[in-house]
Amino acid sequence: MPEHRQLDPAVDWTEVVATESDWDAAEPALLTGMLSQLVLIRTFEELVLDLAAQGLIHGPAHSSIGQEGGAVGSAITLRTTDTVNGSHRGHHQFLAKALAHLHPAGIDPTQPFPADVEALLLRTLREICGLDQGFSHGRGGSMHLQWIEAGAIGTNAIVGGGVPLAAGSAWSHKHAGTDDVAVTYFGDGATNIGSTLETMNLAGAWSLPLCFFIENNLYAVSTHVSEATAETRLSGRGPGFGIRSWKVDGMDPLAVHLAMQEALAHMRGGHGPAVIEADVYRYFHQNGPFPGSAFRYRTKEEEAEWRGRDPIARTAAHLVRRGILTQEQADATTSRAQELMRGLADVLLEQNPDGKPGERRIKPSEWPDPGMVDVGVRGDLSELDGIEFTDVDDHADRLQDVKFIDAVAGVMGRRMETDPRVVVLGEDVHRLSGGTNGATKGLKDAFPDRVLGTPISENAFTGLGGGMALDGRFRPVVEFMYADFMWVAADQLFNQVAKARHMFGGTSKVPFVLRSKTAMGTGYGSQHSMDPAGVYATSAGLRIIAPSTPYDYVGLMNTALALDDPVVVLEHVDLYASTGPGLPDDFDHYLPVGRARVRRSGSRITVLTYGVMTGHVLEAVEQLGIDAEVIDLRWLDRASIDWDTITASIQKTNEAVIVEQGARGTSYGGWLGDEVARRLFDWLDAPVHRVHGGEASPTISKVLERAAFARTEEVVAALQKIVGE
C-alpha cells in the first residue's frame, strides 16, 4: 500500500470572529464613524433605488444595500494614499473609501453631516445619474466611479476586470518605496474568472501589497455559489497561490475591520498579498428595487434571516449597549441622513412639465453637452510640447545601415537609462539574451528591477501594466510574444486600457506601450500569425505605430513613450533580422505624431502601406518600373492618419491601392479604403484597390501558409492588373 502524507498549505487560512469583548474594546470614535458611514451609504443607496424606480437613472442601479459592512469595515482606516477599486456593485466600496479620505478620524453621527460629505454624495449621485457635474461628467455612471484624489481608482463593470489593474497599483506602491497597499473588491462570481486567478498567482509570485477582498453574497445574479464551485469558502483560493487568507462575517463591520487590520499589517510589513472573504448579502436583486425572492431564486425566509444580521442594526445595538449613543441618537442619525438625501434629490430634480402631477424629471441644466461625446477619447498631445521632432532628411549625412533588432533594444535601453519610470514586462523578456527575438538585449542586467519576466498570463500582466499606467508613477512597456495573444488579454486591452481615459471623464492619463509581434511566415500557424492592425484600429483609445526601418523604430518608440495615451507598436519578425537606415549611436530622436513618409515619389498611382510591406511594395514597384508613389503610413490609428500626405498624393495620381499582408477578415485596409473613398471621392478615377492575404489565417503547411498572406509577388500581380502593364 502506498504511504499517504498530509499536505498543508504554506500560508495560514483563518476565520476572524468578533466577540462582545472586541466590541467593548473598540474605540468609540471607530464605532461611531462606522455607524455614520453605514447609514450614509444605506440611505444613499435607497435614494438611488427610488430614482431608478421613477425611471430617472439610465442603465443599471446595482444596489449594495445589505453589503455595507464589508466595505465600511475594510476601508474605514485606509490611508488616502492606499488605493481601491471595485466591482459593478461598487457604490459602497467607492463611498467608504471617499468618506475615509474626507474624514479619517471619523464622522460624528450626533452632529449634522459635514458640507464636504454632502458635496461628495451629490457629486456621486450626479455621476450615477449620468450628469455633467459627476466625477466623470456622467460617462462612467453607476458602474465606473473614480476619484483619484481619494485613492478610489475606479469601479468596473467587467466581472473581475479591475483585479489586474489593482495589481498594477500595488506594484507601483511597492516599487515607489512606500508601504501603501491596494485593495480590489469583487464578488463571488469573479473568484472563478481567469483574470482574478491569474492576478492572484502573479501577486503572490511578486509579493505585491494587494488585498483581494471577496464580497461573497452567495449569488452571481441568480446562480448560487454552490452551483458554481465545489469549494464555497472562497478564501480558499488564496492558499493555493501562497497567499495569506482570512474569512469573516461581512455583516459584522468590526469583525471585518479586525481582519483587515491583520491583513494590512501583513501587507505593509512586506509579506505579500492577502485574501479576505466577507460573507455578505444583497437585500435586493442583481439590479433594481425588488428582492431576489420576487424572481424565485431566493426564499423570503432566507432574506429575513440575513436581514436579521443587518450591519447597521448590529453596530447601533453595540453603541447603545455601551452607552456611547442612545437609541434616539442612533435613530436620529438615520433620519438626518434621509433628510440629506431628500435634499440631494431636490438639487437635481424639478417638476416634469409634460408629466403627471408630482412626477419629476432631472433638470435640463444638469445634463452634459452632447457635443462632448467624443472629447477625451485620447489626449491633446500637449505632453509633447518642447520636444524637437526630426525626420530622416534632418540626419541624411549621418544615416548608416543598422540592424533593426539593435534599434529595438537600443532605444529601450536609452529610454530606461534616461527615464526611471519606464518598466518592461512580458514573457521571457528577462531571459534568452533579450527575449525570444533579442528585443530586450542587455536590459535585465542594466535594469534588474524594471525588466519583469511574467507568468504566462496575458490578461493579468496586461492589466497590471494598465494599472501601472493609470497610477502615473511608471510607464510600462508590455510585450506580447505574438500578436494573436491580444485575444487572451482582450478585456484588459480593449475594455480597460483603451477605454479608461474617455470613460473616466477624458482626463485620465494612460501612458501604456504595447509591443505586439507579428510572425506571419514563420510556420507558427493560425494562432500565432495574424496582423492585428485592423483589430486594434477598431478601438478608438489606442494609438498605433508600425515602423518599417530602424530609424523609424527609434523615433516612433521615443514618441510613444512620451505620450500619455496607450500606444500599440507593431513589429514584424521579418524586420528583426533586416538592416536599414538608422543612427547607430543616437537613440534620442523623435518622429512627430501623425506624419507619414513618402518612400518613393510618383504620379501614376498612390500605394498606401505600412510595416514590413513597405519593403515589399518598393521591391514590386522597382520590378515593374511603375511610376508609383509609395506612402509608408507609420501611424495607423484613425486620429493619427496623415491625411495631408495622402490627400496630396491622390490629388496627383487619382488612383490608390492599399497594401497589407494579413487576412481579409481582420483587414486594416477595409476601413481605410472606405475612409479614403469618402474623403477623396472627387479625386479618384477608380475605386480604391486593395492587396491583402486570404480569408483564413495562415496555417502550418509551408505551401498553404505562403498562399494565405501577401508579399512582393502579390503586390506585383495586383499592380500589373491595376495599371494594365
SULDA-V734796 format. One record per backbone hydrogen bond with DSSP energy under -0.5 kcal/mol. NH is the residue of the N-H (numbers start at 0). CO is the residue of the C=O. Records with the same first field share a line. If there is no record, write none. Layout:
NH->CO, CO
//
This chain:
13->244
15->246
16->14
22->18
23->19
24->20
25->21
29->26
30->26
31->27
32->28
33->29
34->30
35->31
36->32
37->33
38->34
39->35
40->36
41->37
42->38
43->39
44->40
45->41
46->42
47->43
48->44
49->45
50->46
51->47
52->48
53->49
54->51
55->50
57->55
58->56
62->60
66->63
69->66
70->66
71->67
72->68
73->69
74->70
75->71
77->74
81->78
82->180
83->150
84->182
85->153
89->87
93->89
94->90
95->91
96->92
97->93
98->94
99->95
100->96
101->97
102->98
105->102
108->106
110->107
117->113
118->114
119->115
120->116
121->117
122->118
123->119
124->120
125->121
126->122
127->123
128->124
129->126
130->125
131->365
133->130
134->122
136->133
138->135
141->127
142->139
143->139, 140
145->143
146->151
149->146
150->147
151->146
152->83, 150
154->144
155->85
158->156
160->157
161->157
162->159
163->159
165->161
166->162
167->163
168->164
169->165
170->166
171->167
172->168
173->169
174->170
175->171
176->173
177->172
181->208
182->82
183->210
184->84, 182
185->212
187->214
190->186, 187
191->188
192->189
196->192
197->193
198->194
199->195
200->196
201->197
202->198
203->199
204->200
205->201
206->202, 203
207->202
209->207
210->181
211->209, 273
212->183, 210
213->211, 275
214->185, 212
215->213, 277
216->214
219->222
220->218
221->219
222->219
223->221
224->217
226->223
227->223, 224
228->224
231->229
233->231
235->232
236->233
237->234
238->234
239->235
240->236, 237
241->238
242->237
243->241, 272
244->11
245->274
246->13
247->276
248->15
249->247, 278
250->278
251->248
252->250
255->251
256->252
257->253
258->254
259->255
260->256
261->257
262->258
263->259
264->260
265->261
266->262
267->263
268->264
269->266
270->265
273->209
274->243
275->211
276->245
277->213, 275
278->247, 276
279->215, 277
280->65
282->64, 280
284->289
287->60
293->290
294->291
295->292
296->291
297->291
302->298
303->299
304->300
305->301
306->302
307->303
308->305
309->306
313->309
314->310
315->311
316->312
317->313
318->314
319->315
320->316
321->317
322->319
323->318
324->318
329->325
330->326
331->327
332->328
333->329
334->330
335->331
336->332
337->333
338->334
339->335
340->336
341->337
342->338
343->339
344->340
345->341
346->342
347->343
348->344
349->360
351->358
352->350
354->351
358->355
360->349
362->347
365->362
366->363
367->129
371->368
372->369
374->371
376->373
383->380
384->381
386->383
388->386
389->589
393->390
394->391
395->392
397->394
398->394
399->581
401->399, 579
403->577
404->575
406->402
407->403
408->404
409->405
410->406
411->407
412->408
413->409
414->410
415->411
416->412
417->413
418->414
421->418
422->474
423->449
424->476
425->451
426->478
428->425
430->427
433->430
434->430
437->433
438->433
439->433
440->437
442->439
443->439
445->441
446->442
449->446
450->446
451->423, 449
452->450
453->425, 451
456->454
460->456
461->457
462->458
463->459
464->460
465->461
466->462
467->463
468->464
469->465
470->466
471->467
473->467
474->420
475->473
476->422
477->475, 512
478->424
479->514
480->478
482->516
484->481
485->482
486->483
488->484
489->486
492->488
493->489
494->489, 490
495->490
496->491
497->492
499->495
502->498
503->499
504->501
505->500
507->500
509->563
510->468
511->509
512->475
513->566
514->477, 512
515->513, 568
516->479, 514
517->570
518->516
521->518
527->524
531->529
533->665
534->531
535->531
536->532
537->534
538->535
539->537
541->538
542->565
544->567
545->633
550->580
552->548
553->549
554->550
555->551
556->552
557->553
558->554
559->555
560->556
561->557, 558
562->558, 559
566->511
567->542
568->513, 566
569->544, 567
570->515, 568
572->517
574->571
575->571
576->572
577->574
579->401
581->399
583->581
585->582
589->387
590->554
594->591
595->593
596->631
598->596, 629
599->629
602->626
603->626
604->626
605->654
606->628
607->605, 656
608->606, 630
610->545
612->609
613->610
614->611
615->611
616->612
617->613
618->614
619->615
620->616
621->617
622->618
623->619
624->620
625->620
627->625
628->604
629->599, 627
630->606, 628
631->596, 629
632->608, 630
634->632
635->543
636->543
639->636
640->636
642->640
645->641
646->642
647->643
648->644
649->645
650->646
651->647, 648
652->648
653->649
656->605
657->688
658->607, 656
659->690
663->693
666->663
671->667
672->668
673->669
674->670
675->671
676->672
677->673
678->674
679->675
680->676
682->679
683->679, 680
684->653
688->655
690->657
692->661
693->707
704->700
705->701
706->702
707->703, 704
708->704, 705
709->660
714->710
715->711
716->712
717->713
718->714
719->715
720->716
721->717
722->718
723->719
724->719
//
